[in-house]
């Protein structure tokens, strides 16, 4: 069996070093960007990061908010009732918003005029802090 020799060209070594340095610089630039953008440039206040969650509901159940802002949008044909007091007709919505750094901990009961129907569709949009 013949022994094969691995050849490493100088150009390959330089190229891999250059790529590694570029990757390290990009990672460093990203960390710097993230650090700079955690604070407001005008006030110096810390910026609270959040993400938005979209969920559809088709049957009666409880919806836990645990968020700063929640929106209920009836996309179905049947009316939907929120916590037994607010009824949303087709294409109507209800938005409940908190102030900065507030967290709504309400558990909402949703119910439809028809328990199980292809015409039930409630979209719930929540603004959640990271």
N, CA, C and O atoms as a GROMACS GRO file, in nm:
protein
  520
    1UNK      N    1   0.084  -0.116   0.000
    1UNK     CA    2   0.000   0.000   0.000
    1UNK      C    3   0.090   0.124   0.000
    1UNK      O    4   0.182   0.134   0.081
    2UNK      N    5   0.063   0.214  -0.090
    2UNK     CA    6   0.144   0.334  -0.103
    2UNK      C    7   0.102   0.438   0.001
    2UNK      O    8  -0.017   0.452   0.030
    3UNK      N    9   0.196   0.507   0.055
    3UNK     CA   10   0.170   0.612   0.154
    3UNK      C   11   0.143   0.741   0.080
    3UNK      O   12   0.220   0.783  -0.007
    4UNK      N   13   0.031   0.804   0.116
    4UNK     CA   14  -0.002   0.932   0.052
    4UNK      C   15   0.044   1.044   0.143
    4UNK      O   16   0.029   1.037   0.265
    5UNK      N   17   0.100   1.145   0.084
    5UNK     CA   18   0.147   1.259   0.161
    5UNK      C   19   0.047   1.374   0.147
    5UNK      O   20  -0.003   1.403   0.039
    6UNK      N   21   0.022   1.437   0.257
    6UNK     CA   22  -0.068   1.552   0.258
    6UNK      C   23   0.014   1.675   0.227
    6UNK      O   24   0.114   1.703   0.293
    7UNK      N   25  -0.028   1.746   0.129
    7UNK     CA   26   0.043   1.868   0.094
    7UNK      C   27  -0.040   1.989   0.135
    7UNK      O   28  -0.159   1.997   0.104
    8UNK      N   29   0.023   2.080   0.203
    8UNK     CA   30  -0.042   2.204   0.241
    8UNK      C   31   0.031   2.316   0.170
    8UNK      O   32   0.151   2.337   0.189
    9UNK      N   33  -0.041   2.386   0.092
    9UNK     CA   34   0.019   2.498   0.020
    9UNK      C   35   0.019   2.621   0.109
    9UNK      O   36  -0.069   2.638   0.193
   10UNK      N   37   0.117   2.705   0.092
   10UNK     CA   38   0.127   2.828   0.170
   10UNK      C   39   0.004   2.915   0.145
   10UNK      O   40  -0.046   2.980   0.238
   11UNK      N   41  -0.046   2.917   0.022
   11UNK     CA   42  -0.163   2.998  -0.011
   11UNK      C   43  -0.286   2.952   0.069
   11UNK      O   44  -0.366   3.034   0.114
   12UNK      N   45  -0.301   2.818   0.086
   12UNK     CA   46  -0.413   2.764   0.163
   12UNK      C   47  -0.405   2.808   0.308
   12UNK      O   48  -0.506   2.845   0.368
   13UNK      N   49  -0.286   2.804   0.365
   13UNK     CA   50  -0.266   2.843   0.504
   13UNK      C   51  -0.300   2.991   0.522
   13UNK      O   52  -0.369   3.027   0.617
   14UNK      N   53  -0.253   3.074   0.433
   14UNK     CA   54  -0.280   3.218   0.441
   14UNK      C   55  -0.430   3.243   0.426
   14UNK      O   56  -0.488   3.324   0.499
   15UNK      N   57  -0.492   3.174   0.331
   15UNK     CA   58  -0.634   3.192   0.306
   15UNK      C   59  -0.716   3.155   0.430
   15UNK      O   60  -0.810   3.227   0.465
   16UNK      N   61  -0.683   3.044   0.496
   16UNK     CA   62  -0.760   3.004   0.615
   16UNK      C   63  -0.738   3.102   0.729
   16UNK      O   64  -0.831   3.131   0.804
   17UNK      N   65  -0.616   3.156   0.742
   17UNK     CA   66  -0.590   3.256   0.846
   17UNK      C   67  -0.669   3.384   0.820
   17UNK      O   68  -0.724   3.444   0.912
   18UNK      N   69  -0.675   3.425   0.694
   18UNK     CA   70  -0.751   3.544   0.658
   18UNK      C   71  -0.899   3.524   0.687
   18UNK      O   72  -0.964   3.613   0.741
   19UNK      N   73  -0.952   3.407   0.652
   19UNK     CA   74  -1.093   3.379   0.679
   19UNK      C   75  -1.122   3.379   0.828
   19UNK      O   76  -1.224   3.432   0.872
   20UNK      N   77  -1.033   3.319   0.908
   20UNK     CA   78  -1.051   3.315   1.053
   20UNK      C   79  -1.052   3.457   1.110
   20UNK      O   80  -1.135   3.490   1.195
   21UNK      N   81  -0.958   3.541   1.063
   21UNK     CA   82  -0.952   3.679   1.111
   21UNK      C   83  -1.078   3.757   1.072
   21UNK      O   84  -1.130   3.836   1.152
   22UNK      N   85  -1.127   3.735   0.949
   22UNK     CA   86  -1.250   3.803   0.905
   22UNK      C   87  -1.369   3.758   0.990
   22UNK      O   88  -1.453   3.840   1.027
   23UNK      N   89  -1.376   3.628   1.020
   23UNK     CA   90  -1.485   3.576   1.104
   23UNK      C   91  -1.478   3.637   1.244
   23UNK      O   92  -1.580   3.678   1.299
   24UNK      N   93  -1.358   3.643   1.303
   24UNK     CA   94  -1.343   3.701   1.436
   24UNK      C   95  -1.382   3.848   1.437
   24UNK      O   96  -1.446   3.895   1.531
   25UNK      N   97  -1.344   3.922   1.331
   25UNK     CA   98  -1.380   4.064   1.324
   25UNK      C   99  -1.531   4.080   1.311
   25UNK      O  100  -1.589   4.168   1.374
   26UNK      N  101  -1.595   3.995   1.229
   26UNK     CA  102  -1.740   4.003   1.213
   26UNK      C  103  -1.809   3.973   1.346
   26UNK      O  104  -1.906   4.040   1.381
   27UNK      N  105  -1.761   3.872   1.419
   27UNK     CA  106  -1.820   3.839   1.550
   27UNK      C  107  -1.801   3.954   1.647
   27UNK      O  108  -1.892   3.986   1.724
   28UNK      N  109  -1.683   4.016   1.645
   28UNK     CA  110  -1.654   4.129   1.732
   28UNK      C  111  -1.743   4.249   1.697
   28UNK      O  112  -1.796   4.316   1.786
   29UNK      N  113  -1.759   4.276   1.568
   29UNK     CA  114  -1.845   4.386   1.524
   29UNK      C  115  -1.989   4.362   1.566
   29UNK      O  116  -2.059   4.455   1.605
   30UNK      N  117  -2.035   4.236   1.559
   30UNK     CA  118  -2.173   4.203   1.599
   30UNK      C  119  -2.192   4.225   1.749
   30UNK      O  120  -2.294   4.281   1.790
   31UNK      N  121  -2.096   4.182   1.830
   31UNK     CA  122  -2.104   4.203   1.975
   31UNK      C  123  -2.108   4.353   2.007
   31UNK      O  124  -2.185   4.398   2.092
   32UNK      N  125  -2.023   4.429   1.938
   32UNK     CA  126  -2.020   4.575   1.959
   32UNK      C  127  -2.154   4.637   1.921
   32UNK      O  128  -2.206   4.723   1.993
   33UNK      N  129  -2.212   4.595   1.808
   33UNK     CA  130  -2.341   4.646   1.763
   33UNK      C  131  -2.450   4.615   1.867
   33UNK      O  132  -2.529   4.702   1.902
   34UNK      N  133  -2.452   4.490   1.915
   34UNK     CA  134  -2.554   4.451   2.012
   34UNK      C  135  -2.539   4.529   2.141
   34UNK      O  136  -2.639   4.570   2.201
   35UNK      N  137  -2.416   4.550   2.186
   35UNK     CA  138  -2.394   4.627   2.309
   35UNK      C  139  -2.438   4.772   2.290
   35UNK      O  140  -2.505   4.828   2.377
   36UNK      N  141  -2.402   4.833   2.176
   36UNK     CA  142  -2.439   4.972   2.150
   36UNK      C  143  -2.590   4.989   2.141
   36UNK      O  144  -2.643   5.094   2.178
   37UNK      N  145  -2.661   4.888   2.091
   37UNK     CA  146  -2.805   4.900   2.070
   37UNK      C  147  -2.889   4.852   2.187
   37UNK      O  148  -3.010   4.837   2.173
   38UNK      N  149  -2.827   4.828   2.301
   38UNK     CA  150  -2.903   4.797   2.422
   38UNK      C  151  -2.939   4.924   2.497
   38UNK      O  152  -3.018   4.921   2.591
   39UNK      N  153  -2.881   5.036   2.455
   39UNK     CA  154  -2.908   5.163   2.520
   39UNK      C  155  -2.948   5.266   2.416
   39UNK      O  156  -2.895   5.269   2.305
   40UNK      N  157  -3.043   5.352   2.454
   40UNK     CA  158  -3.091   5.456   2.363
   40UNK      C  159  -2.983   5.561   2.344
   40UNK      O  160  -2.920   5.605   2.440
   41UNK      N  161  -2.961   5.600   2.219
   41UNK     CA  162  -2.863   5.703   2.190
   41UNK      C  163  -2.903   5.840   2.242
   41UNK      O  164  -2.817   5.921   2.276
   42UNK      N  165  -3.032   5.868   2.250
   42UNK     CA  166  -3.076   6.000   2.292
   42UNK      C  167  -3.090   6.014   2.443
   42UNK      O  168  -3.058   6.119   2.499
   43UNK      N  169  -3.137   5.908   2.511
   43UNK     CA  170  -3.160   5.920   2.655
   43UNK      C  171  -3.062   5.841   2.739
   43UNK      O  172  -3.047   5.866   2.858
   44UNK      N  173  -2.994   5.744   2.678
   44UNK     CA  174  -2.903   5.659   2.754
   44UNK      C  175  -2.974   5.549   2.830
   44UNK      O  176  -2.910   5.469   2.898
   45UNK      N  177  -3.107   5.544   2.818
   45UNK     CA  178  -3.184   5.441   2.887
   45UNK      C  179  -3.166   5.306   2.819
   45UNK      O  180  -3.144   5.298   2.698
   46UNK      N  181  -3.174   5.200   2.899
   46UNK     CA  182  -3.161   5.065   2.846
   46UNK      C  183  -3.282   5.033   2.757
   46UNK      O  184  -3.395   5.064   2.794
   47UNK      N  185  -3.258   4.972   2.642
   47UNK     CA  186  -3.366   4.935   2.551
   47UNK      C  187  -3.409   4.792   2.585
   47UNK      O  188  -3.327   4.700   2.588
   48UNK      N  189  -3.538   4.776   2.611
   48UNK     CA  190  -3.593   4.644   2.642
   48UNK      C  191  -3.628   4.573   2.512
   48UNK      O  192  -3.709   4.623   2.434
   49UNK      N  193  -3.568   4.458   2.488
   49UNK     CA  194  -3.594   4.382   2.366
   49UNK      C  195  -3.720   4.298   2.384
   49UNK      O  196  -3.749   4.249   2.493
   50UNK      N  197  -3.795   4.281   2.275
   50UNK     CA  198  -3.916   4.201   2.278
   50UNK      C  199  -3.933   4.129   2.145
   50UNK      O  200  -3.864   4.158   2.048
   51UNK      N  201  -4.027   4.035   2.145
   51UNK     CA  202  -4.064   3.968   2.021
   51UNK      C  203  -4.215   3.956   2.016
   51UNK      O  204  -4.281   3.970   2.119
   52UNK      N  205  -4.270   3.931   1.899
   52UNK     CA  206  -4.414   3.924   1.880
   52UNK      C  207  -4.453   3.780   1.848
   52UNK      O  208  -4.392   3.713   1.765
   53UNK      N  209  -4.558   3.733   1.917
   53UNK     CA  210  -4.607   3.597   1.898
   53UNK      C  211  -4.748   3.603   1.838
   53UNK      O  212  -4.830   3.682   1.883
   54UNK      N  213  -4.776   3.520   1.738
   54UNK     CA  214  -4.906   3.511   1.675
   54UNK      C  215  -4.960   3.370   1.696
   54UNK      O  216  -4.892   3.272   1.662
   55UNK      N  217  -5.082   3.357   1.751
   55UNK     CA  218  -5.143   3.225   1.771
   55UNK      C  219  -5.291   3.231   1.735
   55UNK      O  220  -5.359   3.329   1.766
   56UNK      N  221  -5.339   3.127   1.668
   56UNK     CA  222  -5.481   3.115   1.636
   56UNK      C  223  -5.547   3.017   1.732
   56UNK      O  224  -5.489   2.914   1.767
   57UNK      N  225  -5.670   3.050   1.773
   57UNK     CA  226  -5.749   2.963   1.860
   57UNK      C  227  -5.881   2.933   1.791
   57UNK      O  228  -5.942   3.020   1.729
   58UNK      N  229  -5.924   2.806   1.801
   58UNK     CA  230  -6.044   2.761   1.730
   58UNK      C  231  -6.151   2.705   1.823
   58UNK      O  232  -6.264   2.682   1.779
   59UNK      N  233  -6.117   2.683   1.950
   59UNK     CA  234  -6.213   2.633   2.050
   59UNK      C  235  -6.197   2.715   2.177
   59UNK      O  236  -6.095   2.780   2.198
   60UNK      N  237  -6.301   2.710   2.263
   60UNK     CA  238  -6.299   2.784   2.389
   60UNK      C  239  -6.186   2.733   2.478
   60UNK      O  240  -6.165   2.612   2.492
   61UNK      N  241  -6.114   2.826   2.539
   61UNK     CA  242  -6.005   2.790   2.630
   61UNK      C  243  -5.954   2.915   2.702
   61UNK      O  244  -5.999   3.026   2.675
   62UNK      N  245  -5.859   2.894   2.792
   62UNK     CA  246  -5.797   3.006   2.862
   62UNK      C  247  -5.672   3.048   2.786
   62UNK      O  248  -5.599   2.965   2.731
   63UNK      N  249  -5.649   3.180   2.783
   63UNK     CA  250  -5.531   3.236   2.718
   63UNK      C  251  -5.456   3.318   2.823
   63UNK      O  252  -5.509   3.416   2.875
   64UNK      N  253  -5.335   3.277   2.854
   64UNK     CA  254  -5.252   3.348   2.950
   64UNK      C  255  -5.176   3.458   2.876
   64UNK      O  256  -5.113   3.432   2.774
   65UNK      N  257  -5.182   3.579   2.928
   65UNK     CA  258  -5.116   3.688   2.856
   65UNK      C  259  -4.966   3.690   2.882
   65UNK      O  260  -4.888   3.673   2.788
   66UNK      N  261  -4.922   3.710   3.006
   66UNK     CA  262  -4.780   3.717   3.042
   66UNK      C  263  -4.701   3.802   2.942
   66UNK      O  264  -4.593   3.763   2.897
   67UNK      N  265  -4.758   3.918   2.907
   67UNK     CA  266  -4.696   4.003   2.805
   67UNK      C  267  -4.723   4.149   2.836
   67UNK      O  268  -4.795   4.182   2.930
   68UNK      N  269  -4.666   4.236   2.755
   68UNK     CA  270  -4.687   4.380   2.770
   68UNK      C  271  -4.807   4.428   2.689
   68UNK      O  272  -4.871   4.527   2.725
   69UNK      N  273  -4.837   4.360   2.581
   69UNK     CA  274  -4.942   4.403   2.490
   69UNK      C  275  -5.008   4.279   2.430
   69UNK      O  276  -4.939   4.188   2.385
   70UNK      N  277  -5.141   4.275   2.431
   70UNK     CA  278  -5.212   4.162   2.374
   70UNK      C  279  -5.326   4.214   2.287
   70UNK      O  280  -5.396   4.308   2.324
   71UNK      N  281  -5.343   4.151   2.171
   71UNK     CA  282  -5.449   4.188   2.078
   71UNK      C  283  -5.528   4.064   2.041
   71UNK      O  284  -5.471   3.960   2.010
   72UNK      N  285  -5.661   4.077   2.047
   72UNK     CA  286  -5.751   3.970   2.006
   72UNK      C  287  -5.818   4.015   1.877
   72UNK      O  288  -5.875   4.124   1.872
   73UNK      N  289  -5.811   3.933   1.772
   73UNK     CA  290  -5.870   3.967   1.643
   73UNK      C  291  -5.956   3.850   1.596
   73UNK      O  292  -5.905   3.740   1.574
   74UNK      N  293  -6.086   3.874   1.582
   74UNK     CA  294  -6.178   3.768   1.539
   74UNK      C  295  -6.173   3.756   1.387
   74UNK      O  296  -6.229   3.839   1.315
   75UNK      N  297  -6.106   3.652   1.339
   75UNK     CA  298  -6.096   3.627   1.195
   75UNK      C  299  -6.203   3.530   1.145
   75UNK      O  300  -6.214   3.505   1.025
   76UNK      N  301  -6.281   3.475   1.239
   76UNK     CA  302  -6.384   3.379   1.202
   76UNK      C  303  -6.518   3.445   1.174
   76UNK      O  304  -6.531   3.567   1.181
   77UNK      N  305  -6.616   3.362   1.141
   77UNK     CA  306  -6.751   3.411   1.114
   77UNK      C  307  -6.835   3.418   1.241
   77UNK      O  308  -6.928   3.498   1.249
   78UNK      N  309  -6.802   3.334   1.341
   78UNK     CA  310  -6.879   3.330   1.466
   78UNK      C  311  -6.826   3.432   1.566
   78UNK      O  312  -6.706   3.455   1.573
   79UNK      N  313  -6.917   3.493   1.645
   79UNK     CA  314  -6.873   3.585   1.750
   79UNK      C  315  -6.788   3.512   1.855
   79UNK      O  316  -6.808   3.393   1.880
   80UNK      N  317  -6.695   3.584   1.915
   80UNK     CA  318  -6.610   3.530   2.022
   80UNK      C  319  -6.621   3.624   2.143
   80UNK      O  320  -6.623   3.746   2.127
   81UNK      N  321  -6.629   3.565   2.262
   81UNK     CA  322  -6.640   3.644   2.385
   81UNK      C  323  -6.511   3.633   2.464
   81UNK      O  324  -6.458   3.523   2.483
   82UNK      N  325  -6.460   3.746   2.509
   82UNK     CA  326  -6.337   3.753   2.588
   82UNK      C  327  -6.374   3.775   2.734
   82UNK      O  328  -6.438   3.874   2.769
   83UNK      N  329  -6.335   3.681   2.820
   83UNK     CA  330  -6.357   3.687   2.965
   83UNK      C  331  -6.503   3.716   3.002
   83UNK      O  332  -6.529   3.782   3.102
   84UNK      N  333  -6.595   3.667   2.923
   84UNK     CA  334  -6.736   3.677   2.954
   84UNK      C  335  -6.797   3.816   2.943
   84UNK      O  336  -6.915   3.834   2.974
   85UNK      N  337  -6.719   3.916   2.901
   85UNK     CA  338  -6.774   4.051   2.900
   85UNK      C  339  -6.763   4.126   2.768
   85UNK      O  340  -6.841   4.218   2.743
   86UNK      N  341  -6.669   4.091   2.684
   86UNK     CA  342  -6.651   4.164   2.558
   86UNK      C  343  -6.670   4.066   2.443
   86UNK      O  344  -6.600   3.965   2.434
   87UNK      N  345  -6.765   4.096   2.356
   87UNK     CA  346  -6.792   4.011   2.240
   87UNK      C  347  -6.739   4.077   2.114
   87UNK      O  348  -6.768   4.194   2.086
   88UNK      N  349  -6.661   4.002   2.040
   88UNK     CA  350  -6.606   4.052   1.914
   88UNK      C  351  -6.677   3.983   1.798
   88UNK      O  352  -6.681   3.860   1.790
   89UNK      N  353  -6.732   4.064   1.709
   89UNK     CA  354  -6.793   4.012   1.587
   89UNK      C  355  -6.682   3.990   1.484
   89UNK      O  356  -6.565   4.021   1.509
   90UNK      N  357  -6.719   3.938   1.370
   90UNK     CA  358  -6.622   3.913   1.263
   90UNK      C  359  -6.541   4.040   1.233
   90UNK      O  360  -6.597   4.148   1.217
   91UNK      N  361  -6.408   4.026   1.226
   91UNK     CA  362  -6.312   4.132   1.195
   91UNK      C  363  -6.301   4.241   1.301
   91UNK      O  364  -6.235   4.342   1.276
   92UNK      N  365  -6.361   4.224   1.417
   92UNK     CA  366  -6.342   4.319   1.526
   92UNK      C  367  -6.222   4.276   1.608
   92UNK      O  368  -6.185   4.159   1.611
   93UNK      N  369  -6.160   4.375   1.676
   93UNK     CA  370  -6.043   4.342   1.758
   93UNK      C  371  -6.048   4.417   1.891
   93UNK      O  372  -6.120   4.515   1.908
   94UNK      N  373  -5.969   4.367   1.983
   94UNK     CA  374  -5.953   4.428   2.115
   94UNK      C  375  -5.804   4.428   2.145
   94UNK      O  376  -5.739   4.324   2.136
   95UNK      N  377  -5.749   4.546   2.181
   95UNK     CA  378  -5.608   4.556   2.214
   95UNK      C  379  -5.595   4.607   2.357
   95UNK      O  380  -5.660   4.705   2.394
   96UNK      N  381  -5.511   4.541   2.437
   96UNK     CA  382  -5.485   4.582   2.574
   96UNK      C  383  -5.334   4.601   2.585
   96UNK      O  384  -5.257   4.508   2.565
   97UNK      N  385  -5.292   4.723   2.617
   97UNK     CA  386  -5.150   4.758   2.619
   97UNK      C  387  -5.107   4.805   2.757
   97UNK      O  388  -5.183   4.870   2.830
   98UNK      N  389  -4.983   4.771   2.792
   98UNK     CA  390  -4.924   4.819   2.916
   98UNK      C  391  -4.825   4.929   2.887
   98UNK      O  392  -4.789   4.954   2.771
   99UNK      N  393  -4.781   4.995   2.992
   99UNK     CA  394  -4.676   5.096   2.978
   99UNK      C  395  -4.541   5.025   2.968
   99UNK      O  396  -4.533   4.903   2.978
  100UNK      N  397  -4.437   5.102   2.947
  100UNK     CA  398  -4.302   5.048   2.934
  100UNK      C  399  -4.267   4.966   3.057
  100UNK      O  400  -4.288   5.010   3.170
  101UNK      N  401  -4.213   4.847   3.034
  101UNK     CA  402  -4.169   4.753   3.137
  101UNK      C  403  -4.281   4.699   3.224
  101UNK      O  404  -4.252   4.642   3.330
  102UNK      N  405  -4.405   4.714   3.185
  102UNK     CA  406  -4.516   4.651   3.257
  102UNK      C  407  -4.545   4.515   3.195
  102UNK      O  408  -4.520   4.492   3.077
  103UNK      N  409  -4.599   4.425   3.278
  103UNK     CA  410  -4.631   4.290   3.233
  103UNK      C  411  -4.773   4.256   3.275
  103UNK      O  412  -4.806   4.258   3.394
  104UNK      N  413  -4.858   4.227   3.177
  104UNK     CA  414  -4.997   4.187   3.203
  104UNK      C  415  -4.998   4.038   3.238
  104UNK      O  416  -4.949   3.957   3.159
  105UNK      N  417  -5.051   4.003   3.353
  105UNK     CA  418  -5.053   3.862   3.396
  105UNK      C  419  -5.194   3.803   3.393
  105UNK      O  420  -5.218   3.698   3.451
  106UNK      N  421  -5.286   3.870   3.326
  106UNK     CA  422  -5.425   3.826   3.320
  106UNK      C  423  -5.439   3.695   3.244
  106UNK      O  424  -5.369   3.671   3.145
  107UNK      N  425  -5.529   3.611   3.291
  107UNK     CA  426  -5.565   3.489   3.218
  107UNK      C  427  -5.704   3.512   3.159
  107UNK      O  428  -5.801   3.524   3.234
  108UNK      N  429  -5.713   3.518   3.029
  108UNK     CA  430  -5.838   3.549   2.960
  108UNK      C  431  -5.911   3.419   2.923
  108UNK      O  432  -5.849   3.322   2.880
  109UNK      N  433  -6.044   3.419   2.941
  109UNK     CA  434  -6.127   3.309   2.895
  109UNK      C  435  -6.184   3.348   2.759
  109UNK      O  436  -6.245   3.454   2.745
  110UNK      N  437  -6.163   3.264   2.660
  110UNK     CA  438  -6.224   3.291   2.529
  110UNK      C  439  -6.328   3.183   2.502
  110UNK      O  440  -6.307   3.065   2.530
  111UNK      N  441  -6.440   3.226   2.448
  111UNK     CA  442  -6.545   3.131   2.412
  111UNK      C  443  -6.612   3.178   2.284
  111UNK      O  444  -6.624   3.297   2.257
  112UNK      N  445  -6.654   3.081   2.205
  112UNK     CA  446  -6.720   3.109   2.078
  112UNK      C  447  -6.868   3.080   2.090
  112UNK      O  448  -6.910   3.003   2.177
  113UNK      N  449  -6.949   3.142   2.004
  113UNK     CA  450  -7.093   3.119   2.007
  113UNK      C  451  -7.126   2.974   1.972
  113UNK      O  452  -7.228   2.921   2.016
  114UNK      N  453  -7.041   2.911   1.891
  114UNK     CA  454  -7.053   2.769   1.857
  114UNK      C  455  -6.925   2.703   1.906
  114UNK      O  456  -6.815   2.746   1.870
  115UNK      N  457  -6.939   2.596   1.988
  115UNK     CA  458  -6.820   2.538   2.052
  115UNK      C  459  -6.714   2.496   1.950
  115UNK      O  460  -6.600   2.540   1.959
  116UNK      N  461  -6.750   2.413   1.858
  116UNK     CA  462  -6.653   2.364   1.761
  116UNK      C  463  -6.709   2.383   1.621
  116UNK      O  464  -6.808   2.320   1.583
  117UNK      N  465  -6.645   2.470   1.547
  117UNK     CA  466  -6.694   2.502   1.413
  117UNK      C  467  -6.576   2.546   1.327
  117UNK      O  468  -6.482   2.607   1.378
  118UNK      N  469  -6.580   2.515   1.199
  118UNK     CA  470  -6.473   2.565   1.111
  118UNK      C  471  -6.478   2.718   1.098
  118UNK      O  472  -6.385   2.779   1.045
  119UNK      N  473  -6.586   2.779   1.146
  119UNK     CA  474  -6.598   2.925   1.139
  119UNK      C  475  -6.545   2.995   1.263
  119UNK      O  476  -6.558   3.117   1.273
  120UNK      N  477  -6.485   2.922   1.357
  120UNK     CA  478  -6.422   2.982   1.475
  120UNK      C  479  -6.276   3.009   1.442
  120UNK      O  480  -6.205   2.920   1.397
  121UNK      N  481  -6.230   3.132   1.465
  121UNK     CA  482  -6.089   3.165   1.444
  121UNK      C  483  -6.058   3.297   1.514
  121UNK      O  484  -6.096   3.404   1.468
  122UNK      N  485  -5.988   3.286   1.626
  122UNK     CA  486  -5.944   3.404   1.700
  122UNK      C  487  -5.793   3.412   1.693
  122UNK      O  488  -5.724   3.319   1.736
  123UNK      N  489  -5.741   3.521   1.639
  123UNK     CA  490  -5.597   3.543   1.635
  123UNK      C  491  -5.558   3.624   1.758
  123UNK      O  492  -5.616   3.729   1.785
  124UNK      N  493  -5.460   3.573   1.834
  124UNK     CA  494  -5.409   3.644   1.951
  124UNK      C  495  -5.264   3.683   1.922
  124UNK      O  496  -5.181   3.598   1.889
  125UNK      N  497  -5.236   3.812   1.935
  125UNK     CA  498  -5.103   3.866   1.910
  125UNK      C  499  -5.050   3.919   2.043
  125UNK      O  500  -5.113   4.002   2.107
  126UNK      N  501  -4.932   3.868   2.084
  126UNK     CA  502  -4.873   3.911   2.211
  126UNK      C  503  -4.735   3.972   2.190
  126UNK      O  504  -4.656   3.922   2.109
  127UNK      N  505  -4.707   4.079   2.261
  127UNK     CA  506  -4.574   4.141   2.263
  127UNK      C  507  -4.507   4.091   2.391
  127UNK      O  508  -4.550   4.123   2.502
  128UNK      N  509  -4.401   4.011   2.373
  128UNK     CA  510  -4.334   3.947   2.486
  128UNK      C  511  -4.191   3.999   2.500
  128UNK      O  512  -4.119   4.015   2.401
  129UNK      N  513  -4.150   4.026   2.624
  129UNK     CA  514  -4.012   4.068   2.650
  129UNK      C  515  -3.917   3.950   2.642
  129UNK      O  516  -3.953   3.838   2.678
  130UNK      N  517  -3.795   3.975   2.596
  130UNK     CA  518  -3.692   3.870   2.593
  130UNK      C  519  -3.630   3.857   2.729
  130UNK      O  520  -3.540   3.775   2.749
   0.00000   0.00000   0.00000
